[in-house]
């Protein structure tokens, strides 16, 4: 396998690894880490990202290596918490390859009024301790990295061209939030301290492209905004996989079918290991599954309502090949 996602059980929260593999050379990117307060989460993260060298893994083409990049989509605890624990771990260099250039995509331009601001400050202080861990703010200049023979380009609106369009080119295109949006949200946070919608609007939504295949990762943003941004930048590719936004909530996924139609996508990922009464929403699931060609990938162990039990459109797996 050359391009695949591994979902991690962190209960109610997001955490997964994006893997790129070319003949044993790898780049692995951890996206979010679930809540900080649940101690089993960091164990599950470390189990997933711990390097392995077994013959069984080699035979399946998915031998694990250290993490080379991290994405913290926003400062809600169910996303940032596990990353804090990982970077604070005494054996962190066993799990993240800090011997060479690596990166963390994280917008630390936040306001002290936000409920999770202290976690954001802690994360920034931890990042500063590691010289090879480059902080990438999506509202600043785009950046590129050479890692294990791959070129990784992290790009915002002002597109950074690759050094050379080689075979092992990974492009991460940030869609949202825009810098103007972050500034606007900061002003509103001072007035509306408990408005979770504002924090969700600050979530990183991004496209990852490798070897002609593209995935759209929404985090907790809104598909109405994501669709509008894709149209604004005249995005003209298709998606091989998209992610349900905000654990499958109704408001965040209002326009998901419109996006699936426009960009010809039939595969959806829900990286949620513990459901609640509203996450994922049955309304959202029903809309997606009423189309027989659509397929939904959920982590092993996620309990959905009994009416979805026998659906052959839902695949309970921890690994998704793109």
N, C-alpha and C positions, 0 to 999 in steps of 0.2 A: 504493500500500500504506500502511495506517495503523498496523499493529502487526506487527512482524516481527523475526526474530533473524538475525544474521550471525555465523557461526562462524569463528574465527580459527585458523590453523595454528600451534600452539606445540608441536608434537611430542607427547610424553607429558605431558599437562596439560590444564587447562581454560582457555578464554578465548573470550568471545563478547560481542556487543553487542546489547542490547535497544533497539529503535527504536520511537518513537511519532511519527506524522506527521499533521498536520492542515493541509492546504493550504500546505505548505512550512514551517510552524512545526514545530519538532522538539524532542524530548527524546531524548538518546541516553545509555544507561547501559552502561558497560563492567563486565562481571563477570569477575574474575580475569584473570591475565596470563601463566599458564604459568611455567616455570622461569626463573630469573634467569641461569643459567650458559650458556644457549644464545644466542649473540648474534643469530641470525637471528629469534628470537622477537619482539624489540622492533621489528625492521624490519617484520615481518608485522602486528604490532599497529598501528604507525603508518600503514602502508598502508591498513588497514581503517578507521581513525578519522580519517584526514586529510580535512578538508573538501574537497568537490568541487563544481564548478559547471558541469559539462558539460551540453550539450543532451541527450545520450544519457541521463544520469541523470535529468534532469528529465522526459523522455518516459516513463520507467519509474516515475516517482513515488518514486524512492529517492535523490534527491540527498543527499549526505552533509554533515553539519554537525559542529561540534565536540562533544566529549563534555561532558555536563552532570552526570553522576554516576558513581560507581565503587562496586562492591561487592567487598570482599575477603572471601571466605567463611571462610577460616581461614589459619593461618600456615604450612602446608606450602609448600615452595618451588615446587612445581608449580602453585600458585595465586597466591601473593603475589609471586613473584620478578619477573615482568614488570611488575607495577604499580610496584614500586620503581624499575625502570629508566625507566619512562615519566615518573614524577614527578621523577626526577633529570635528565631530558633537558634540554639547554640551550634547546630550542625547545618546552618543555612547553605554553606558552600558545597555541601553534599548534594543539594537539590537544585541549586541555581549555579550555573557556570559563571562565576565571578572572576575567572582567570583571564577572560577576554572581554571585549566589548559586549555588553548586553543592555537592555533598555527596559524602562517602565513608562507606559503611557498613562498619565495621570494629570488632571487639571487641578492644581492646588490653588487656583484663583477662586476662593470661596469666602464667605462672610462669617464672622464669629457668631452670628445669631443662629446659624443652622445647628440642628440637633446633633449631627455627627461631626461637627467641626473639629473637636478635639482629636478624633481619629485621623482626620486629614492632616493636622499639625504633626501628630506622632509619625505618620507615614513619611512626611517630608523630612523630618529629622533623621529617620532611619535611612532613607535614600541617600542622604548626604554622607553617611558613613562609608559608603561603598564607591570608591573612585571609578570603577568600571561600569557602574550602573547609571546609565544616562537617563535623566528625566526628560521625557518628551511631553510638552504641553501642546495640545492640539491647536491652540490659538496663536502659537508662535511659528517660527520658520520650520518648514518641513525638514525631515532628517532621513539619512540613509545609514545603514550599518552593513558591514561585511562580517558574516558569522558562518563559520564552518563551510566556506565555499559558496554560500548563498549571499545574494544581495537583498536586503530588506529595506524597502522604501516606505516610510510613513508620511502620508501626504494629506494636506488639508485642501482648502479651496484653490490656493495657488499651487497648481500641480508641479511637483518636483519630478523631473525626468530622470530615469535610471541612468547610472554611469554607462552601462552597456546592457542591452537587452539580451542578457545571457539566458541559458536554459534554466538556471536556478534563481529566478527572480520572484520574490514575494512582494506584492504590493498591498499595503493597508491604506485604504482611502477613508478618511474620516468624513462622515456626512454631517453629524450633529454632535454637540451644539456648536453654533457659530459664536465667534467672540462677542458679537453684539448681543446675542442672546444671554451669554453668561453675565455681561455687565447689567443687562436689564433685570435678570433674576437676582443679582446681588442687591439691587435697590429694593426689589419687592420682598426679599428675604427679611430685610430690616423691619418691614411692616407686617408681613404674614409669616411669622416664624414657624407655624405648624402646618403650612400648606405643602403637603407631600408632593402635590402635582408639580410644584416649582422645581423641587429637587429631581423628580423624574425627568423633567424637561432638560435638565443639565446632563443627563446620561449620554455617554458616548455611544453613538450608532455608527457602524463602520462596515465597509466591504473589504473582504480579503480575496485576492486573486492569485492563483498559482496554476501555471500550465494550462491556461485557458478556461479554468473553472472558477466560479465565483460564489461566495456565500455572503449573506447579509445578516449581521448580528445587531440586534436592535436594543439590547439591554432593557431598561425601563422606560424608554422614550415612547413616542406615540407614532403609529403608522401613518396618521394623517400628516404629520410633520415630515416624516421620512419620505413619504411618497412625493410631497411637494418639493423637497430638496432634490430628490433624484430627477424630477422633471426640470427643476431650475438649472441643474448642471448638465442637462441633456444626456443623462446616462443611457447608453444604448445597447447594453449587454443584457444577458439573461442571468437568472440566479439558479444555481443547482440546489441550494438549500437556503432557507430563511429560518429565523428564530422567532417564536412567539414572544411578544413583548410583555414585560412586567408579569411574568409567571402566568400568562394567559388571561389577564383581566380584560373586561369588556371595553372600557374606554380607550385603552392603549392599542387595542387591535381592531378598532372600528373600521379601518380602511385596509386591513390585511388582504382581503380577497381582491380588492381593486389592484393592489400591488402585485399579487400573484398572477392576475390576468395580464397586466401590462408587461411583466417581466418573465412570463412563462415559467413559473415555478410551481412544482407539485409536491415538494418535500419540505416538511416543517420540523423543526427541532424544539422540544420543550425540556430544557435542562433543569428540571425541578424534581426533587426527590421526596418532598413532603407536601401534599396538597392541603388546602383549607377549604372552607365553605364557598369561597369566591375565587380561588386560584387553584387550577384553571377554571374559568367560567364555562359552564355547560353550553351557554349560548355561543361562545366562540368555537368550542369544539364541534358543536353541531353544524355550524356554518361551514367549517372546514371539511368535515367528514361527510356532508351531504353530497359532496362531489366524489364519486368513486375512484377517480384517478389520483386523489391526494393521499399522501402517506405521512403519518405523524410518528416521529421518533421520540420516545420517552425513556428515562433511565429505568433499569431493572429495579423493581421494588416500589415504584410509584403506584399508589392506590388510587384508581379512578372509580367513578360510580359504576355500579354493576351493569348498567345498560351499555357500557363500552367494553365489557369483559370479552365478548366474542368477536369484536371488530377485527377483521383481517387488515384494516388500514392502519392500525396502531402497532408499532414494533417496539417492544421493550428490550432495549439494547443499551450498552454503555459506550459502544464504539460505532461511529457513523463514518463510512467511507464516502468521500466526495467524488 
